[in-house]
Amino acid sequence: MTPTQEVIRRLQHNIGSVIIGKPETIELAVICLIARGHLLIEDVPGVGKSSLAASLARSLNLEFRRVQFTNDILPSDIVGVTIYNQKEHTFHFNKGPIFANVVLADEINRASPRTQSALLEAMNEGQVTVDTRTYELEHPFFVIATQNPIDSHGAHPLPESQLDRFMMYVSMGYPAQEDERQLLTQGSPTHNIRTLQPVLDREDVLDLQQQADGVHMEPVLVDYILQIITATRESPHLQLGISPRGGLILQQAARARALVHGRDYCLPDDIKQLAAHVLCHRVLPHSRHGTSKRTVGDTAPIIHDLLEQVSVPV
């Protein structure tokens, strides 16, 4: 095992001490962090979405802020607000919770689209513009958002522009019976999260991200990604295919997965294993009833079918 793998395994093990029985989901979250992406987790309440985000944040010696999204939250509650100081006769900008290294946007789809859009510039460009002034965000910058299923009471669907800012879309799912037994035995996950100790600092995270940038990808794998993207655009089952940004993000995620698995080069499996998580929320299926909806259950099978139709490079 390489030193880099040891660092990554230490992080995964720390998160896994709280999030029981979800090693694949933990790995996806770590890959997303290393690839400089943002993570969207959807599932019913109570399966550990917020616990996963909090465990990851506690495992990193970085500034962490949590924002509870509600239907009355305003954009200024996230990015901050400019206030006039009467004594100094100057305007002062009070930074919002977006100015942190790890930001948990809890139940993001309970906020209005206007408030959701406050995250767009920060997630895409690593900066925030308020009153014509632009403020840079400190790196690393990682947004983990949770959302309840769209048919839940009070939920608003995320627009395409917001969904496109998330590198990956994952679902927690219910735990296996033995894992749930362990959860019931070990006590409150909240207490376990509070006792977690950081295992990586800011320099460790930045170093991992830089290493991922240097992972080699053969031209034939670039063509493989291009064929997958083209297949989504030509599929009769989809009315919206993958944009060029989606291809770049899939490539970036594949490099990070290779690093997590101890390689400095990509394999076709890195792309194939991540394709559904990176692409399923970026496509829009045709609906038999004339309406469109986007859920993992609708789009993931279509992506899997397209992957079977595209030849895997040898």
PyMOL commands that set and color helices and strands:
alter all, ss='L'
color gray80, all
select helices_A, chain A and resi 3-16+23-34+49-59+76-79+108-110+113-125+160-163+177-186+189-194+202-213+219-234+244-260+268-279+296-309
alter helices_A, ss='H'
color red, helices_A
select strands_A, chain A and resi 39-42+60-61+64-68+80-85+90-95+102-106+127-130+133-136+142-147+168-171+200-201+238-240+284-285
alter strands_A, ss='S'
color yellow, strands_A
deselect
rebuild
show_as cartoon
